[in-house]
Amino acid sequence: MKINDFMLCTFDGDTENPKTNYVAKILDIDHINGTFDCEITDTKQQMRFQYNLSGIWPGTDLADGINYNIDTHDIYSPNQSSPDVDQMAVVTFPDNAQYLCYVESIGNATNVQFYHHPYSRISISHESVITFSDWDQYPLGNKISSIEACILTDAASTATESNDETARLFNLFDLEGEIAFEAFRIAYLGYTKIDNGCASNAHWVDHKNRTKQITYDKNTGYLIIIDFSKPSNQRRMVVLNMLNGTKRSHLYVSHGVGSENEDKEKRKARNFSNTTGSNKSSLGFFVTARAYARDKVKNGNIEKRVWLILHGLEEGINDMAYSRFIKMHTANYVNEQSGNVGRSHGCPAISDDENEVVDGKLKNKLFEDIKNGNLLFAYTVKEHATDDLDHNYFENSSLLKCLEQ
């Protein structure tokens, strides 16, 4: 079971024969507590359930507190392929609404019936145009955005088994309270699967206008995670040595001045971007490159800084990082002792505590450890993961979709 999967379920106590099927989309999963949040497709109720390997799943309506028990359940995962006849599928409409359906036949059009009330039918041409519909919400002549096949997964056992090692490492690194488990879970998926089943086609253009492929090699050993769901006055960046199972650092880190929330709460990052000039931080996976020293001159004052180049791995999400000059760097406005953290122009800035002069050159000990090919993942919760183009990271990251399969 993963975020954005669909659950087809019945509820305990339903006296109908046969019981009524309900469809819910998985919104969030708490693997530590064994719960998940979902939204019922037709009623839009948001509910939280406890998942088990077997038996009834107890839960609660998050709005009114009424208790429900899931009696039977099947979990379907979209797999980005075209559906066949007699297969489950998910149809996405231009308003980004998604609905689970059953493919009845395929010919000049793909004919489907939706699983939620009122169990409407539509026909979809090869040009994605609706050629038949008994559903008022999406009438004849409208278009769909996509239809993709779904595969049936074993909900609880898959979630439990796939996260046994993740939970073990989360505890080994003693990350409880430091970053969200979900941040570590996704980052660890990236560490194990990027360029090992989930290739990135990201590239960058150097100062001589040469296009170069961005490469990642997990044998470099470090995994860096920034949890932007936490405020900047809390340490929210961890640096993990995946080769020896130790946590190198737990640090304060800044976010971009443009990322502050609508209430101008400077400590909270709630807006993200891949756009030049936005002064916003970016989410997703990055790879580190070289480190170098360069002074920052502001208002006639000179600050000694060390910079670490970052290359974004995700097209449309953070692949403009290099051209936006989004780099990790040291800054005197990040103070590890007091916890005072200023804001950047979108860069993840850290304190200069580990700066040192080696053979006459200013270096940063952390950057020397994590430069040249280590993976960095910047995370936040789904409700805050929408960028300035109204694209949500969890719904639009093709890399994340591959990792979650």
C-alpha positions in Angstrom: 0.0 0.0 0.0 1.4 3.4 -1.0 0.2 7.0 -1.2 -2.0 7.5 -4.2 -3.1 3.8 -4.3 -6.8 3.1 -4.4 -8.7 0.9 -1.9 -11.9 -1.0 -2.8 -13.6 -1.9 0.4 -16.8 -2.8 2.3 -17.7 -1.8 5.8 -18.6 -4.0 8.7 -22.3 -3.7 9.6 -23.5 -3.1 6.1 -26.8 -5.1 5.8 -27.0 -4.9 2.0 -26.6 -8.2 0.1 -24.2 -8.0 -1.5 -22.4 -5.3 0.6 -21.8 -1.9 -1.0 -18.3 -1.3 -2.5 -16.6 1.9 -1.6 -13.5 3.4 -3.2 -11.0 5.4 -1.3 -7.7 7.0 -2.4 -4.8 6.6 0.0 -3.6 10.1 1.1 -1.0 9.4 3.8 0.6 6.5 5.6 2.1 6.3 9.1 4.2 3.2 9.0 5.3 3.6 12.6 1.8 3.6 14.0 0.4 1.3 11.3 -2.3 3.8 10.1 -3.3 5.4 6.9 -5.5 8.3 5.8 -7.8 8.0 2.8 -10.6 9.9 1.1 -13.8 8.1 0.0 -14.3 8.9 -3.7 -18.0 9.7 -3.8 -18.6 11.2 -0.3 -15.2 13.0 0.0 -15.0 11.8 3.6 -11.5 11.7 5.0 -10.9 8.8 7.3 -8.0 7.2 9.2 -7.7 3.4 9.6 -5.4 1.0 11.4 -4.1 -1.7 9.0 -3.4 -5.2 10.1 -2.2 -8.4 8.4 -5.7 -9.9 8.7 -9.1 -9.1 10.2 -11.1 -5.9 10.4 -9.4 -2.5 10.1 -10.9 -0.1 12.6 -11.0 3.6 11.8 -12.6 7.0 12.3 -14.1 9.8 10.2 -11.6 12.6 10.7 -14.3 15.3 10.5 -17.1 14.0 12.8 -15.3 11.3 14.8 -17.7 8.5 13.9 -16.1 5.1 14.0 -16.1 2.7 11.0 -14.6 -0.8 10.5 -13.4 -2.0 7.1 -14.5 -5.5 6.5 -13.0 -6.5 3.2 -10.4 -4.6 1.2 -8.4 -4.7 -2.0 -5.6 -2.3 -2.8 -4.9 -1.3 -6.4 -1.7 0.5 -7.5 -1.6 2.4 -10.8 1.4 1.2 -12.8 1.7 3.7 -15.7 0.7 1.2 -18.4 -2.3 0.9 -20.7 -5.1 -1.3 -19.2 -6.5 -4.5 -20.8 -10.0 -5.8 -20.9 -11.3 -7.1 -17.5 -8.6 -5.1 -15.7 -8.9 -2.4 -13.0 -7.8 1.1 -14.1 -7.6 4.7 -12.9 -9.0 7.5 -15.0 -7.6 11.0 -14.4 -9.6 14.0 -15.6 -8.3 17.5 -16.5 -9.5 18.7 -13.1 -7.0 16.2 -11.6 -9.8 14.1 -10.1 -9.1 10.4 -10.3 -11.5 7.5 -10.2 -11.1 3.7 -10.0 -12.9 1.8 -12.8 -13.3 -1.6 -14.5 -12.4 -1.9 -18.2 -15.4 -3.7 -19.8 -14.2 -3.7 -23.4 -11.7 -2.2 -25.8 -12.4 -1.5 -29.5 -12.8 1.8 -31.3 -13.2 3.1 -27.7 -12.3 1.9 -24.2 -15.4 1.3 -22.3 -15.3 1.5 -18.5 -17.5 1.5 -15.5 -16.6 3.4 -12.3 -16.7 1.6 -9.0 -18.1 4.5 -6.9 -21.8 5.6 -6.7 -23.7 6.0 -9.1 -21.5 3.4 -11.0 -21.4 5.5 -14.2 -20.1 4.3 -17.5 -18.1 6.2 -20.1 -16.4 5.4 -23.5 -13.0 6.9 -24.3 -11.7 7.3 -27.8 -8.1 6.8 -28.8 -7.8 10.6 -28.7 -8.9 10.6 -25.1 -12.3 12.1 -25.9 -15.4 10.9 -24.1 -17.7 9.5 -26.8 -20.4 8.1 -24.5 -21.3 9.1 -20.9 -24.1 8.6 -18.5 -22.2 10.7 -15.9 -23.4 14.3 -15.8 -20.1 15.4 -14.2 -18.1 14.4 -17.3 -20.4 14.5 -20.3 -20.0 13.6 -23.9 -17.3 15.5 -25.7 -15.1 16.1 -22.7 -11.6 14.7 -22.5 -9.7 12.7 -20.0 -6.1 13.3 -19.1 -5.1 9.6 -18.8 -6.1 6.1 -18.1 -3.6 3.6 -16.6 -3.8 0.1 -15.5 -3.9 -1.0 -11.8 -2.3 -4.0 -10.2 -3.8 -5.7 -7.1 -1.4 -5.5 -4.1 -1.4 -7.2 -0.7 -2.1 -4.1 1.4 -0.9 -4.8 4.9 1.8 -7.4 4.3 3.3 -5.4 1.5 3.4 -2.3 3.6 4.8 -4.2 6.6 7.4 -6.3 4.8 8.7 -3.5 2.6 9.2 -1.3 5.7 10.7 -3.8 8.1 14.2 -2.8 6.9 13.3 0.9 6.7 11.9 0.8 10.2 15.1 -1.0 11.4 17.3 1.6 9.9 15.2 4.5 11.1 15.6 3.1 14.7 19.3 2.4 14.1 20.0 6.0 13.1 17.9 7.1 16.1 15.8 9.5 13.9 12.6 9.5 15.9 11.7 13.2 16.5 14.5 14.4 14.2 12.8 13.9 10.8 9.5 12.3 9.8 9.6 8.5 9.1 8.0 9.2 5.7 10.9 11.5 4.8 13.4 8.7 5.6 11.3 6.0 3.9 11.2 7.9 0.6 14.8 8.9 0.8 15.9 5.3 1.5 13.8 4.2 -1.5 15.8 6.7 -3.6 19.1 5.5 -2.1 18.4 1.9 -3.1 16.5 2.3 -6.4 17.7 5.4 -8.2 19.8 4.3 -11.2 19.1 0.7 -10.0 15.7 0.3 -11.6 14.5 3.9 -11.5 16.8 5.8 -13.8 17.0 9.6 -13.9 17.5 11.3 -17.2 18.5 14.6 -15.5 21.4 16.6 -17.0 23.0 19.9 -16.6 24.7 22.4 -18.9 28.1 23.7 -17.8 29.6 27.2 -18.4 30.9 26.1 -21.8 27.3 25.1 -22.8 28.2 21.4 -22.7 25.4 19.0 -21.6 26.4 16.5 -19.0 24.5 13.6 -17.5 23.9 13.7 -13.7 25.1 10.5 -12.1 24.5 9.0 -8.7 26.4 6.2 -7.1 25.1 4.9 -3.7 28.6 3.5 -3.0 29.6 7.1 -2.1 27.9 6.2 1.1 26.0 9.3 2.4 22.3 10.1 2.4 21.3 13.6 3.3 17.6 14.3 4.2 16.0 17.7 4.8 12.5 17.6 6.4 10.9 20.9 5.4 7.7 19.9 7.3 9.6 21.1 10.4 10.1 24.8 11.2 13.6 26.3 10.7 14.1 26.8 14.5 14.3 23.0 14.8 17.2 20.9 13.5 15.7 19.3 10.4 18.6 18.0 8.3 20.4 14.7 8.9 23.5 13.3 7.3 23.6 9.5 7.4 26.5 7.2 6.6 24.8 4.3 5.0 27.9 2.2 4.8 28.6 2.0 8.5 25.2 2.8 9.9 26.0 6.0 11.7 24.5 9.4 11.8 27.1 12.0 11.0 25.2 15.1 11.6 21.8 16.6 12.7 21.7 20.2 11.8 19.7 23.4 11.4 19.1 24.4 7.7 17.5 27.4 6.1 14.8 27.6 3.4 14.1 30.3 0.8 12.6 33.6 1.7 9.9 32.9 -0.9 8.9 29.7 0.8 7.4 31.2 3.9 3.7 30.6 4.3 0.9 32.9 3.5 0.8 34.2 7.0 4.4 35.3 6.6 5.6 32.9 9.3 9.2 33.0 8.5 10.2 29.7 10.1 7.8 27.6 8.1 8.4 26.5 4.5 5.1 26.1 2.7 5.8 27.1 -0.9 8.2 25.5 -3.3 9.4 26.2 -6.8 11.7 25.2 -9.7 11.4 28.7 -11.1 14.3 31.2 -11.5 13.8 34.3 -9.3 11.2 32.7 -7.0 13.6 32.7 -4.0 11.9 29.4 -3.0 13.3 26.1 -2.0 12.8 23.0 -4.1 11.7 19.5 -3.1 12.8 16.1 -4.3 16.0 14.3 -5.0 19.4 16.0 -5.7 22.9 14.8 -6.2 25.9 16.6 -4.7 28.8 17.8 -6.9 32.0 19.7 -6.1 32.6 22.0 -3.2 34.5 25.3 -3.4 35.1 28.4 -1.4 33.9 31.9 -2.5 33.4 35.1 -0.5 30.0 36.6 -0.2 30.0 40.4 -0.3 27.0 42.2 1.0 26.7 45.9 1.9 30.5 46.1 1.8 30.9 43.3 4.3 32.8 40.1 3.3 31.7 36.7 4.6 33.8 33.6 4.0 31.6 30.9 2.6 31.9 27.4 1.3 29.5 26.2 -1.4 28.4 22.7 -2.4 26.9 22.3 -5.9 23.6 20.5 -6.1 22.1 19.0 -9.3 18.3 18.3 -9.2 17.3 14.8 -10.5 13.6 15.6 -11.1 12.4 17.2 -14.3 10.0 20.1 -13.7 10.5 19.8 -9.9 14.2 20.7 -9.1 16.1 20.3 -12.4 16.7 24.0 -12.6 18.7 24.0 -9.3 22.1 24.5 -11.0 20.9 27.4 -13.3 19.0 28.9 -10.3 22.3 28.8 -8.4 20.6 26.7 -5.7 23.5 25.3 -3.7 24.1 24.2 -0.2 26.4 26.7 1.5 27.6 27.9 4.8 26.2 31.2 6.1 26.6 33.3 9.3 22.8 33.6 9.6 22.6 29.9 10.6 23.7 29.4 14.2 24.0 25.9 15.6 24.4 27.2 19.2 21.4 29.6 19.4 19.1 27.9 16.8 18.7 31.2 15.0 18.2 30.5 11.3 17.7 33.2 8.6 16.4 32.7 5.2 18.2 32.3 1.9 17.3 32.9 -1.8 16.2 29.2 -2.0 19.5 27.5 -1.0 19.7 25.1 2.0 22.2 27.0 4.1 23.9 25.6 7.2 26.3 27.1 9.8 30.0 27.6 9.2 31.0 25.6 12.3 32.9 23.0 10.2 34.7 25.5 8.1 38.5 25.1 8.3 41.6 26.2 6.4 43.6 23.3 4.9 46.8 24.0 3.0 45.8 27.6 2.8 42.3 26.9 1.3 39.0 27.3 3.1 37.0 24.1 3.2 34.0 22.6 5.0 34.5 19.2 6.6 30.9 18.2 6.0 31.0 19.2 2.4 34.3 17.3 1.9 32.5 14.1 3.2 29.3 14.5 1.1 30.5 16.0 -2.2 30.7 14.4 -5.6 27.7 12.0 -6.0 25.9 11.7 -2.7 22.1 11.7 -2.6 20.0 14.5 -1.0 16.3 14.4 -0.5 14.2 17.4 0.4 10.8 16.4 1.9 7.6 17.9 3.2 4.1 16.6 3.8 1.7 16.3 0.9 -0.6 19.2 1.9 2.4 21.6 1.7 4.1 20.0 -1.4 2.5 22.2 -4.1 4.7 24.5 -6.2 4.0 27.8 -7.8 2.6 26.0 -10.9 0.1 24.2 -8.7 1.9 20.9 -9.2 2.0 18.7 -6.1 5.3 16.8 -5.7 3.6 13.5 -4.6 1.3 13.6 -7.7 3.7 14.9 -10.3 7.1 13.3 -9.5 7.6 10.5 -12.1 10.7 9.5 -10.1 8.7 9.0 -6.9 6.1 7.0 -8.8 8.9 4.6 -10.0 10.4 4.3 -6.5 7.0 3.4 -5.0 6.3 0.6 -7.5 
